């Protein structure tokens, strides 16, 4: 399991200011647009924008 706080701390320590990507499997057979909202929420949480 990935420790996202440790990863984001390491990125901050190096001064990284570039793009991040999120790879996700396709769990929504009937509502594919839900993936957009789930991915956005996950990235916000990983980056500390929401808890």
trRosetta pair geometry for C-beta under 8 A, 3 or more apart (Angstrom, degrees):
i j d omega theta_ij theta_ji phi_ij phi_ji
2 7 6.4 2 175 -30 108 137
3 6 3.9 38 108 17 116 118
3 7 6.6 155 90 -17 63 85
4 7 5.4 -53 -142 38 38 113
4 8 6.1 32 162 -14 71 105
4 45 7.9 58 105 119 160 83
4 46 4.6 -104 -169 -138 143 86
5 8 6.0 -58 -142 42 29 105
5 9 6.1 33 156 -21 65 109
5 48 8.0 82 -110 -68 80 107
6 9 5.6 -53 -144 37 29 114
6 10 6.3 31 155 -20 64 105
7 10 5.8 -55 -149 35 29 110
7 11 6.5 30 152 -18 64 104
7 46 8.0 -25 74 -173 120 106
8 11 5.5 -49 -147 35 36 114
8 12 6.4 38 153 -20 65 104
8 46 6.7 161 -54 159 128 76
8 47 6.4 161 -119 -117 141 47
8 48 6.8 167 135 -19 163 109
9 12 5.7 -56 -150 36 32 111
9 13 6.4 34 152 -23 65 105
10 13 5.6 -50 -146 33 33 114
10 14 6.7 24 157 -12 64 106
11 14 6.1 -63 -152 40 30 104
11 16 4.3 -75 -168 52 83 127
12 15 7.6 40 -179 -73 34 27
12 16 7.4 -79 -68 43 23 83
20 43 7.2 152 97 -141 123 110
20 47 7.7 176 40 -74 157 115
22 39 5.4 150 97 -158 141 100
22 42 6.4 130 -153 94 148 120
22 43 5.5 -102 -50 -72 144 105
22 46 8.0 168 -98 19 116 153
24 35 6.6 163 103 -160 135 104
24 38 7.4 152 -170 105 160 112
24 39 5.8 -128 -4 -92 154 102
24 42 7.7 137 -83 42 133 160
26 29 7.9 87 138 -75 96 56
26 32 7.4 -13 -159 -125 102 93
26 35 6.8 -33 -129 -87 63 146
27 35 7.4 146 43 -89 76 95
28 31 4.7 -74 179 73 121 70
28 32 5.4 162 96 -94 107 35
28 33 7.9 -98 116 43 149 38
28 34 4.5 166 -106 56 163 115
28 35 5.6 -144 25 -45 126 88
29 32 7.8 -10 -159 -64 11 80
31 34 4.4 54 120 -16 108 116
32 35 5.9 -28 -176 6 57 115
33 36 5.6 -34 -172 18 59 116
33 37 7.4 50 141 -9 72 99
34 37 5.7 -57 -157 41 46 108
34 38 6.0 44 148 -20 75 109
35 38 5.6 -56 -140 41 32 111
35 39 6.0 33 160 -20 67 109
36 39 6.0 -58 -147 37 24 109
36 40 6.3 23 156 -17 61 110
37 40 5.8 -56 -146 38 30 112
37 41 6.2 29 157 -18 65 108
38 41 5.8 -56 -147 38 29 110
38 42 6.2 29 155 -20 64 108
39 42 5.7 -55 -146 36 30 111
39 43 6.3 27 158 -16 65 106
40 43 6.0 -56 -147 37 28 108
40 44 6.4 31 154 -20 63 106
41 44 5.7 -54 -149 35 31 113
41 45 6.5 27 154 -16 64 106
41 50 7.2 -76 -154 77 66 147
42 45 5.8 -58 -151 37 31 109
42 46 6.2 29 154 -19 67 108
43 46 5.6 -53 -141 38 33 111
43 47 6.0 17 163 -5 67 113
44 47 6.3 -69 -144 48 23 99
44 49 4.2 -88 -159 72 78 112
44 50 4.2 26 138 17 116 115
45 48 7.7 41 -179 -70 29 23
45 49 7.4 -80 -58 52 23 73
45 50 5.5 -60 -77 77 62 87
45 51 6.8 105 -130 -110 83 32
48 51 7.9 5 -147 -66 53 85
